[in-house]
Amino acid sequence: MIDPVELLAYLATAIIAAPLLLVLILGSLAIIGTIPSERCTTRLVQGLIGISFLATVAATGIMILYGIPRKSVILSDWIILGHDYHFVLKILLDPLSIVFALLTFVLCTTIGSFVSRYMHKEPGFYRFFVLFAIFVLGMLAASLADTIETLFFGWELVGLSSALLIAFFQERPAPARSALWVWVIYRFADAALLLAAVTLHHMTGEGDFDRLLGTASWPSSSGIPHTGSASFLVGLLLIVAAAGKSGLVPFSGWLPRAMEGPTPSSAVFYGALSVHLGVFLLLRMGPFLSESWGLTIIVLVIGISTAFFASLASSVQTDIKSVLAFASLAQVGLIVTEIGCGLRWLPLFHLVGHACLRTLQFLRAPSMLQDHQKIENAIGGTGPGSLSGWFPARYAPWIYRLAFDRGSLDDMLWKGICRPVISLLEWFNRLDEQWMRFLGGEDAPDDLPITRITADTLNAAISSAPSFDDTRQ
């Protein structure tokens, strides 16, 4: 008879192996120039994702039947330096990871069936499914991660596929500019997660979450007490990474820009799954963050401010996708607030319900606009403004301007982070050129021309507001 623990290890490997095989097959066919038909592509995607889904369901049944609270499986040992330092790809099956994985399968299967009809005869049909497969692999790797290296692997795949899908309509400049800005924010969040990984390795010699959360199953796990500034730094960097990935304040400006992509990608990525990945990280690290009052207060402040700002911004937007984007962000802020209050199951249920609702709303957005226009025609006009009655009349114009400008968060990030970093890199470039001229025996002038391609490109991305006039959306 097969040992259930050993069977769990095989099933856990199959959960990751099936989408990885899908990415390799689709990518290889694209490289050699053999593009299959739409029907064949759809069946291949549904078949391999279905295998992974069935493996997840089987693993869930075995854990419930045999009372196994958690199972950790090592996929690969990257680097092992004695007993004190190693990098490991390891996945974890526990209530949190399984629920998030099942949510990923349900929504991605729904979107896959929708796309097969929505993008029929679209020139980028096959390209969409290649990026879609990469996204599914990244989401599963991140949700099942038991080490910070595995989480970073999935985190990067999700960010890469998301940015490329925002720029899916390459014939228009607005999607490319929006994708560039989203990629900048993702890079900042990725840098925070990478620094957290480096700090964690210096603290413990490994990136296993057991070092921060113990070996108990979620949500019964209790965080390891903070022993110094390094632990606080790890927690702070994880919060920054989660804020950037989920569009929390002050990184909220990228979410409406992400709506430049096709409607299916907006639904499953920025309305349901990708926008909740930072929240998932906070849920996973909740026991560790709750050990510090400082980190708890930071999480609460970010959650409350995000919910308040997104509620104001959503009430004055003029296009349906931006309204849904900020409405999603408001709920994400509430979920983060619940995590900051020390809750575990409530924010998880809130996350699952909100993801399913937003997916439905995004997919139904075009027909919902028609229904709304019919209602307006029937009543002979529109109702009062969304901000009416919220604030005193003398403050309403200022609040409206703040909400309409989306808090000018993008401009603040540009002036406070991007521009100083670019200026520093330009200074290093100048120093490098002067040093090379000196070594070459040439006189180094005081001022050398500096290439400003990156700065100009990003500045164009900030100054250009996204447009949503593409009829295909």
MIRO-434244 format. One line per field, with one value per residue (C-alpha): x, y, z; residue in one letter; residue number from 1. Coordinates in Angstrom, 3 decimals, padded with zeros to 6 digits. Each point is the difference from the previous one (the first is absolute). Layout:
BEGIN
c1 <- X|...
c2 <- Y|...
c3 <- Z|...
residu <- a|...
num <- NUM|...
% end
This chain:
BEGIN
c1 <- 000.000|001.286|000.947|-002.304|002.917|002.016|-003.020|-000.347|003.570|-000.748|-003.193|001.754|002.625|-002.723|-001.709|003.097|001.213|-003.154|-000.015|003.793|-000.370|-002.699|002.338|002.799|-002.269|-001.589|003.324|001.787|-002.700|000.223|003.810|000.023|-002.841|-002.570|-003.128|-002.867|-003.614|-002.176|-001.884|003.193|001.466|-003.116|-000.157|003.685|-000.361|-003.184|001.425|003.232|-001.605|-002.731|002.623|001.498|-003.458|-000.872|003.306|-000.854|-003.457|001.456|002.627|-002.708|-002.092|002.931|000.930|-003.581|-000.516|003.231|000.107|003.306|000.217|002.909|002.459|003.260|001.665|003.511|000.117|003.648|003.093|001.634|002.972|001.109|002.964|000.402|-002.828|-000.230|-000.802|-002.182|-002.517|-002.900|-003.061|-002.652|-003.802|-002.468|-003.487|-002.025|-003.461|001.152|001.985|-002.637|-002.861|001.956|001.054|-003.584|-001.138|002.663|-001.215|-003.682|000.502|002.652|-002.147|-002.932|002.122|001.563|-003.434|-001.059|003.122|-000.393|-003.144|000.726|003.294|-001.048|001.914|002.027|003.588|001.449|-002.098|002.939|002.190|-002.705|-000.074|003.794|-000.035|-003.052|001.869|002.971|-002.372|-001.639|003.415|001.080|-003.166|000.301|003.695|-000.654|-003.070|001.644|003.417|001.632|003.222|000.572|001.947|-003.034|-002.216|002.341|-000.030|-003.793|-000.095|002.193|-002.009|-003.224|001.543|001.510|-003.175|-002.143|002.139|000.096|-003.767|-000.548|001.962|-001.886|-001.413|003.360|-001.393|-001.052|002.517|-002.100|000.209|003.782|000.399|-002.301|001.824|003.309|-001.235|-001.516|003.318|001.816|-002.272|000.389|003.776|-000.123|-002.116|002.295|003.043|-001.625|-000.750|003.525|001.515|-002.258|001.300|003.620|-000.604|-001.764|002.903|002.475|-002.146|-000.634|002.096|-003.111|-003.209|-002.428|-003.141|000.257|002.686|-002.557|-003.263|000.930|-001.119|-003.671|-002.665|-001.643|-001.841|001.179|003.599|001.499|002.692|003.521|000.544|002.051|003.539|001.406|-000.082|000.599|-003.350|-001.779|001.734|-001.152|-003.587|000.148|001.390|-002.700|-002.655|001.514|000.069|-003.635|-001.040|001.629|-001.468|-003.535|-000.056|-000.305|000.694|002.317|000.258|-003.691|000.508|001.039|-003.257|-002.209|002.875|-000.081|-003.494|001.569|000.295|-002.741|-003.120|000.717|003.457|-001.450|-002.560|002.216|003.228|-000.724|-003.512|000.368|003.399|003.040|-001.385|-000.488|003.485|001.399|-002.926|000.805|003.584|-001.283|-002.317|002.878|002.240|-002.798|001.196|003.504|-001.157|-002.326|003.002|000.966|-002.295|001.824|-000.631|-003.614|-000.627|001.596|-002.270|-003.074|000.905|000.653|-003.242|-002.221|001.559|-000.294|-003.661|-000.832|001.963|-001.321|-003.595|000.368|001.770|-002.517|-002.905|001.236|001.488|-001.537|000.652|-001.238|003.403|001.460|-003.102|000.369|003.756|-000.355|-002.982|002.217|002.734|-002.422|-000.857|003.678|000.607|-002.719|001.527|003.405|-001.639|-001.514|003.449|001.432|-002.668|001.403|-002.786|000.774|-003.056|-002.157|002.436|000.481|-003.755|-000.244|002.766|-001.635|-003.431|001.357|002.129|-002.991|-002.244|002.503|000.617|-003.724|-000.262|002.956|-001.254|-003.482|001.167|-000.835|-003.581|-000.372|000.696|-002.831|-002.338|001.005|-000.668|-003.452|-000.765|001.188|-002.143|-002.982|000.301|000.913|003.472|002.599|-000.137|001.925|003.788|001.666|001.751|-003.144|-000.782|003.354|001.718|-000.943|-000.677|003.043|002.356|-001.680|001.908|003.357|-000.941|-001.316|003.244|002.058|-002.082|-000.094|003.797|000.316|001.880|002.870|001.684|001.788|001.470|001.198|001.644|001.642|001.401|000.779|001.408|000.494|001.623|002.532|000.966|000.452|002.053|002.215|000.505|000.798|002.603|001.586|-000.053|001.727|002.593|000.615|000.523|002.359|002.000|000.219|001.182|002.612|001.287|000.068|002.221|-002.681|-001.019|-003.288|-002.304|-002.037|-003.333|-000.645|-003.201|-002.266|-002.402|-003.499|-001.900|-001.302|-001.000|-001.776|-001.821|-001.240|-000.931|-002.118|-001.668|-000.883|-001.228|-002.191|-003.276|-001.237|-002.830|-002.625|-001.559|000.943|-003.236|001.480|000.012
c2 <- 000.000|003.457|002.205|003.080|002.289|-001.333|000.330|003.634|000.615|-001.350|002.033|003.172|-000.508|-000.556|003.259|001.948|-002.349|000.200|003.816|-000.041|-002.555|002.203|003.014|-002.075|-001.426|003.322|001.811|-002.639|000.056|003.782|-000.096|-002.502|001.854|-002.800|001.717|-002.446|000.795|001.836|-003.192|-001.971|002.787|000.224|-003.759|-000.189|002.792|-001.424|-003.528|000.763|002.530|-002.582|-002.573|002.437|000.835|-003.680|-000.541|002.893|-001.398|-003.462|001.441|001.920|-003.141|-002.033|002.679|000.190|-003.786|-000.839|003.122|001.293|003.722|000.896|-001.585|001.525|-001.379|000.844|000.368|000.903|000.954|002.882|000.762|-001.765|001.380|-002.223|000.073|003.759|001.389|-001.367|000.928|-002.421|-000.162|-001.353|000.032|-000.236|-001.478|001.515|001.615|003.424|-001.202|-002.531|002.513|002.558|-002.659|-001.193|003.600|000.416|-003.095|000.923|003.540|-000.879|-002.817|002.405|002.628|-002.613|-001.076|003.637|000.966|-002.863|001.787|003.621|000.104|-002.255|000.952|002.561|000.288|-000.387|-003.020|-002.380|002.681|000.606|-003.661|-000.171|002.904|-001.491|-003.273|001.884|001.844|-003.220|-001.547|003.112|000.129|-003.663|000.323|003.079|-001.396|-003.372|001.443|-001.169|001.958|003.580|-001.179|-001.925|002.983|002.321|-002.355|000.074|003.708|000.822|-002.135|001.703|003.450|-000.789|-001.483|002.801|002.787|-001.672|-000.446|003.658|000.807|-002.670|002.452|001.055|002.147|002.679|002.058|000.285|-003.711|-000.004|003.128|-001.397|-003.335|001.813|001.819|-003.182|-001.741|002.767|-000.480|-003.766|000.396|002.030|-002.680|-002.732|001.820|000.144|-003.736|-000.773|002.077|-001.827|-003.319|001.123|001.247|-003.222|-002.066|002.071|-000.485|-003.739|-001.322|-001.109|001.379|-002.493|001.581|-002.394|002.300|002.807|-001.884|-003.250|-003.453|000.180|000.060|003.279|001.742|-001.643|000.992|002.572|002.344|-000.232|002.924|002.839|-000.128|003.181|002.616|-002.623|-001.682|003.348|000.810|-003.294|000.726|003.567|-001.106|-002.652|002.661|002.249|-002.910|-000.838|003.655|000.311|-003.254|000.680|003.707|001.197|003.626|001.587|-002.378|000.162|001.904|-003.026|-001.940|002.091|000.077|-003.812|000.167|000.727|-003.753|-002.269|-000.341|-003.663|000.883|002.969|-002.308|-002.839|001.914|003.478|-000.628|-003.453|-001.673|002.180|002.858|-002.429|-001.503|002.641|-000.642|-003.715|000.804|002.001|-002.882|-002.462|002.266|001.170|-001.946|001.401|003.584|-000.115|-000.535|003.660|002.872|002.235|-002.281|-000.521|003.740|000.424|-002.680|001.628|003.482|-001.247|-001.989|002.795|002.706|-002.222|-000.770|003.677|001.288|-002.663|000.643|003.695|-000.658|-002.598|002.390|002.553|-002.161|000.317|-003.465|-003.357|-001.666|002.721|-000.107|-003.763|000.318|002.458|-001.903|-003.097|002.011|001.199|-003.589|-000.952|002.814|-001.419|-003.479|001.406|001.791|-003.296|-001.599|002.858|-000.660|-003.511|-001.857|-002.979|-001.853|003.096|001.729|-003.301|-000.416|003.687|-000.458|-003.013|001.605|003.292|-001.684|-001.946|003.073|002.219|-002.624|-000.102|003.792|000.485|-002.618|001.490|003.622|000.580|-001.300|001.747|003.352|-000.627|-000.910|003.149|002.186|-001.537|000.794|003.600|000.404|-001.415|002.378|002.968|000.780|-000.974|000.017|002.309|-000.106|-002.651|002.559|002.002|-000.003|-001.450|003.269|003.621|001.943|002.263|-002.999|-002.045|001.592|-000.681|-003.577|-000.504|001.321|-002.269|-003.041|000.873|000.448|-003.358|001.685|000.912|-003.144|-000.715|003.497|-000.331|-003.352|001.490|002.985|-001.817|-003.318|-000.298|003.358|-000.226|-003.541|001.056|003.036|-002.270|-002.379|002.943|001.162|-003.472|000.018|003.356|-001.228|-003.148|001.954|002.419|-002.908|-001.749|003.229|000.424|-003.548|000.568|003.049|002.485|003.103|-000.600|002.993|001.113|-000.559|-002.946|-000.558|-002.370|-002.310|000.556|-002.668|-001.675|003.251|001.337|-003.265|-000.197|003.679|-000.605|-002.919|002.205|002.982|-002.063|-001.047|-003.428|-000.134|-002.712|000.627|-003.284|-001.639|-003.463|000.469
c3 <- 000.000|-000.905|002.916|-000.044|000.912|-002.935|-002.293|001.095|-001.102|-003.480|-000.269|001.132|-002.688|-002.621|000.971|-001.061|-002.748|-002.163|-000.486|-000.389|-002.799|-001.551|-000.055|-001.536|-002.726|-000.948|000.126|-002.081|-002.671|-000.164|-000.328|-002.851|-001.732|000.172|001.272|000.630|-000.743|002.507|000.813|000.594|002.138|002.138|000.536|000.910|002.550|001.500|000.105|001.861|002.339|000.622|001.006|002.473|001.341|000.504|001.804|002.331|000.706|000.660|002.358|001.857|000.385|001.333|002.532|001.269|000.010|001.840|002.161|-001.403|000.914|-002.266|-002.400|-001.208|-003.145|-001.219|-003.783|-000.439|002.003|-001.833|002.223|003.168|001.934|003.003|002.527|000.348|-003.455|-002.776|-002.695|-000.430|-002.232|002.353|-000.107|002.848|000.170|002.835|000.299|-001.246|-003.001|-001.089|000.191|-002.045|-002.518|-000.434|-000.459|-002.692|-001.843|000.152|-001.284|-002.586|-001.385|-000.289|-001.738|-002.307|-001.238|-000.384|-001.957|-002.475|-001.260|000.892|-001.927|-002.859|-003.188|001.966|-001.371|003.509|001.006|000.427|001.626|002.583|001.001|000.261|002.452|001.697|000.591|001.465|002.323|001.223|000.705|001.892|002.091|000.987|000.831|002.148|001.771|000.787|000.899|003.213|-000.510|-000.984|-003.081|-001.289|000.754|-001.905|-002.994|-000.222|000.875|-003.010|-002.414|001.052|-000.429|-003.400|-001.468|001.454|-001.484|-003.424|-000.010|000.861|-003.180|-001.948|-002.556|-001.375|-002.805|002.523|002.024|003.186|000.983|-000.409|002.142|002.676|-000.018|000.461|003.080|001.468|-000.628|001.908|003.027|-000.225|-000.113|003.208|001.708|-001.356|001.362|003.453|-000.101|-001.175|002.817|002.455|-001.372|000.360|003.546|000.951|-001.326|001.986|003.109|-000.235|-002.889|-001.877|-001.445|001.539|001.404|002.933|001.386|000.240|000.549|001.729|-001.114|001.037|-002.696|-001.021|001.667|003.227|-000.704|002.326|-001.175|001.367|002.420|-001.481|001.273|-001.510|-002.705|-002.719|000.721|-000.101|-003.282|-001.543|001.036|-001.308|-003.369|-000.319|000.641|-002.685|-002.456|000.734|-000.332|-003.419|-001.290|001.208|-000.866|003.595|000.885|-001.158|-003.002|-000.957|-003.251|-002.046|000.389|-002.341|-002.507|-000.033|-001.485|-003.414|-000.573|-001.348|002.132|000.955|001.330|001.903|001.558|001.183|000.660|001.349|001.234|001.534|000.349|-000.631|002.079|002.912|-000.142|002.353|002.338|-000.116|001.041|002.970|000.931|-000.173|002.082|002.294|003.080|-000.429|-000.578|003.001|002.293|-000.529|000.949|-002.444|-002.963|001.055|000.105|-003.442|-001.462|001.562|-001.236|-003.546|-000.066|001.335|-002.194|-003.093|000.649|000.571|-002.995|-002.384|001.097|-000.841|-003.296|-001.198|000.555|-002.587|-002.759|-003.454|-001.472|001.197|000.255|002.231|002.205|000.436|000.537|002.871|001.393|000.097|001.676|002.675|000.889|-000.030|002.510|002.251|-000.228|000.982|002.937|001.140|-000.162|002.050|002.641|000.431|-001.833|-002.224|-001.338|-000.515|-002.408|-001.866|-000.507|-000.900|-002.577|-001.637|-000.200|-001.294|-002.692|-001.337|000.028|-001.823|-002.653|-000.739|-000.059|-002.352|-002.429|000.027|-000.219|-003.701|000.336|003.354|-001.690|-002.415|002.859|001.881|-003.047|-000.372|003.651|-000.429|-003.097|001.850|002.975|-002.186|001.374|002.561|003.755|002.324|000.097|002.084|002.225|000.744|003.714|001.015|000.885|000.652|-003.184|000.341|000.156|-002.727|-002.951|001.651|000.834|-003.511|-001.528|002.260|-000.971|-003.695|-000.108|001.810|002.812|-002.373|001.325|-003.276|-000.058|003.598|-000.747|-003.074|001.889|003.241|-001.248|-003.767|-000.659|002.895|-001.056|-003.618|001.091|002.084|-002.926|-002.266|002.510|000.018|-003.795|-000.038|002.502|-002.041|-003.219|001.700|001.448|-003.365|-001.647|002.699|-000.463|-003.757|000.409|-001.012|001.870|001.802|-000.446|002.932|-001.720|-002.266|-001.952|001.845|-001.788|001.378|-001.880|003.126|001.667|-003.060|-000.576|003.566|-000.014|-003.096|001.755|002.975|-001.977|-002.331|001.561|-001.121|-002.479|-000.120|-003.380|-001.619|-001.109|000.422|003.767
residu <- m|i|d|p|v|e|l|l|a|y|l|a|t|a|i|i|a|a|p|l|l|l|v|l|i|l|g|s|l|a|i|i|g|t|i|p|s|e|r|c|t|t|r|l|v|q|g|l|i|g|i|s|f|l|a|t|v|a|a|t|g|i|m|i|l|y|g|i|p|r|k|s|v|i|l|s|d|w|i|i|l|g|h|d|y|h|f|v|l|k|i|l|l|d|p|l|s|i|v|f|a|l|l|t|f|v|l|c|t|t|i|g|s|f|v|s|r|y|m|h|k|e|p|g|f|y|r|f|f|v|l|f|a|i|f|v|l|g|m|l|a|a|s|l|a|d|t|i|e|t|l|f|f|g|w|e|l|v|g|l|s|s|a|l|l|i|a|f|f|q|e|r|p|a|p|a|r|s|a|l|w|v|w|v|i|y|r|f|a|d|a|a|l|l|l|a|a|v|t|l|h|h|m|t|g|e|g|d|f|d|r|l|l|g|t|a|s|w|p|s|s|s|g|i|p|h|t|g|s|a|s|f|l|v|g|l|l|l|i|v|a|a|a|g|k|s|g|l|v|p|f|s|g|w|l|p|r|a|m|e|g|p|t|p|s|s|a|v|f|y|g|a|l|s|v|h|l|g|v|f|l|l|l|r|m|g|p|f|l|s|e|s|w|g|l|t|i|i|v|l|v|i|g|i|s|t|a|f|f|a|s|l|a|s|s|v|q|t|d|i|k|s|v|l|a|f|a|s|l|a|q|v|g|l|i|v|t|e|i|g|c|g|l|r|w|l|p|l|f|h|l|v|g|h|a|c|l|r|t|l|q|f|l|r|a|p|s|m|l|q|d|h|q|k|i|e|n|a|i|g|g|t|g|p|g|s|l|s|g|w|f|p|a|r|y|a|p|w|i|y|r|l|a|f|d|r|g|s|l|d|d|m|l|w|k|g|i|c|r|p|v|i|s|l|l|e|w|f|n|r|l|d|e|q|w|m|r|f|l|g|g|e|d|a|p|d|d|l|p|i|t|r|i|t|a|d|t|l|n|a|a|i|s|s|a|p|s|f|d|d|t|r|q
num <- 1|2|3|4|5|6|7|8|9|10|11|12|13|14|15|16|17|18|19|20|21|22|23|24|25|26|27|28|29|30|31|32|33|34|35|36|37|38|39|40|41|42|43|44|45|46|47|48|49|50|51|52|53|54|55|56|57|58|59|60|61|62|63|64|65|66|67|68|69|70|71|72|73|74|75|76|77|78|79|80|81|82|83|84|85|86|87|88|89|90|91|92|93|94|95|96|97|98|99|100|101|102|103|104|105|106|107|108|109|110|111|112|113|114|115|116|117|118|119|120|121|122|123|124|125|126|127|128|129|130|131|132|133|134|135|136|137|138|139|140|141|142|143|144|145|146|147|148|149|150|151|152|153|154|155|156|157|158|159|160|161|162|163|164|165|166|167|168|169|170|171|172|173|174|175|176|177|178|179|180|181|182|183|184|185|186|187|188|189|190|191|192|193|194|195|196|197|198|199|200|201|202|203|204|205|206|207|208|209|210|211|212|213|214|215|216|217|218|219|220|221|222|223|224|225|226|227|228|229|230|231|232|233|234|235|236|237|238|239|240|241|242|243|244|245|246|247|248|249|250|251|252|253|254|255|256|257|258|259|260|261|262|263|264|265|266|267|268|269|270|271|272|273|274|275|276|277|278|279|280|281|282|283|284|285|286|287|288|289|290|291|292|293|294|295|296|297|298|299|300|301|302|303|304|305|306|307|308|309|310|311|312|313|314|315|316|317|318|319|320|321|322|323|324|325|326|327|328|329|330|331|332|333|334|335|336|337|338|339|340|341|342|343|344|345|346|347|348|349|350|351|352|353|354|355|356|357|358|359|360|361|362|363|364|365|366|367|368|369|370|371|372|373|374|375|376|377|378|379|380|381|382|383|384|385|386|387|388|389|390|391|392|393|394|395|396|397|398|399|400|401|402|403|404|405|406|407|408|409|410|411|412|413|414|415|416|417|418|419|420|421|422|423|424|425|426|427|428|429|430|431|432|433|434|435|436|437|438|439|440|441|442|443|444|445|446|447|448|449|450|451|452|453|454|455|456|457|458|459|460|461|462|463|464|465|466|467|468|469|470|471|472|473
% end
